[in-house]
Amino acid sequence: MDNANVFDFELNENEGYWSVSQYNGGAVEVSVPAFHEGKPVKDIGNHAFAFRKKLQRVIIPEGIVSIGVSAFAYCAALEDIKLPESLTSILGFAFEGCRALTKIKFTKYLSYISERAFWSCTGLVTIKLPENLTDIGEYAFSCCKGGDLEPILFSV
């Protein structure tokens, strides 16, 4: 598959890496590329996958360190997302309104979850927070009712 037709990228020239700035496809399952034009992809940019109603599964490769603001907002069918060990931050509203997401496995190097990152993910039932998490924003899991209106269960 030619990524140039499915993804738009933005180059951070000073640091020498790419960010995914936009996903243009309509697939049910997507694998984010680890490299573009010989340079690493390190970020999922703001709004990159927002409002992709058919998207059910996303695989994010090692090397990605950040998921941007509203990156997956209102991907209502998103059930499964594989996060890489390299991920250190999830920014505000990143998964807002992802109602089909029932679980998410955070990796050990994740240190920051921003405000309202998982706001209104009404399907989330259980969340295991990583030990290295040093900062969690206000309302990060607000309006997450869990299955059948059960409270969400947190553990470390």
N, C-alpha and C positions, 0 to 999 in steps of 0.2 A: 504494500500500500504506500502511495506517495503522500507523506505527511504534509507536503506543501499544499495539497488540495483539501486537507481536513482540518489542519491547525494553522492559526496565525501565530507568529512569534515576535517578541520584542527583544532586541539585543541590548544588554547592559554592557556598553563598550568599555567602560572603566574596569569592570570586573571580569569581562570575557565570558559571560554566560547568557543563556536565553531564558525568557519567561514565556509560558504559553499565555498568549493574550486573548485568544478566542478559539473555541471549538466550533467548526462549521458543518459537522456531519450530523447524521440522524440515526446513528447506530444504537443498539440496545446495550452493547458492551464496548468499552473503549479502553485501550492501553495507551497511556501517555508516553511519548517517546523520551528516552533518556538523553539523546543527543540530537542536535539539528545543525546541519552544515559543519560538522566536526567539533562543535562546542557543546558543553553540557547544558541541559535544561535543568534549572534549579528552582523555579517558582511556577506555581499555578497562579496566574494573574487575577486581578479583580474582575468579577463577572464572567470569567472565561467559559464556564459551562452553564451559566444561569438559564433557567426556564427551558431546559431540554426535557420535555415531558416524557419521552420514550426511554431515556437513559436509565438502565437498571443496575449496571455494574461498571466500576472504574478501577483500573489497576494503575497505581502511581509508582513509578520506578524509584530505585535507590538513587540518591543524588538530589532529589527534590527536598528542599528545606522549609518551604513555606507555602501555605494555601491562602490565597488572597481574599479580600473582602467580597462577600457574596459570590464566591467562586462557583458554588454548586447550588445557589439559592433557587428554591422552588423546582428542583428536579424531583417532582412528586413520586416518580416510580423508582427512584434510586434505592435499592435494597442492600447493596454490598459495595463497599469501597475498601481497597487494600492500600493501607498506608505504609510508606517505607520507613525503615529504621532511621534514616537520615532526617526525617521530618522534625523540626524544632518548634514551629509555630503555626497556629490556625487562627486566622484573623476574623474580625467581626462579621457576623451573619453568613459565614462561609457555607453552612449547611441549612440555612433558614428554610423552613417549610418542606424539608425532605421527609414527608410523612411515612414513606415505606421503609425507611431506615430503622431497623429494630435493634441493631447492635453495631458497635464500632470498636475495633481493637486499636487502642492507642499504643504507640511504641515507646520504648524506654527513654529516648532522647527528647521526647516532646516536653518542652518546658513552659510553653505559653499557649493558652486558649483565651482568645479575646472575648469581649462582651458580645452576648447574643449569638455566639458562633453556631449553636445548635437550637436556636430559638424556634419553637413550634415544630419540633421533630416529634410529632405525637406518637410515633410507633416505638421510640426508644424505650427499652425495658430495663436493661442493665448496662452500667458503664463501669469499667475498671480504669481508674485514673492512674497514670504512671507515677512512680515514686519521684522522678525528676521534675515533675510539674511544680514550678515555682510561682506561677501567676495565672490566675483564672479570673477573667473579667466578669463584671456584673451581668447577671441574668444569662450566663453562658448556656444554661440548659432550661431556661424559662419556657413555660408552656409545653414542656415535654411530659405528657401524661403517662406514657407507658401503655402497653396493651390494655385494652378495656378499662381505661381510666385509672389504672393502678399507679401508685407513685413509683417514680424511677428509683432504682437501687444503685447506690454508689459504693465502690470499694477501692482500696489502694493495694 
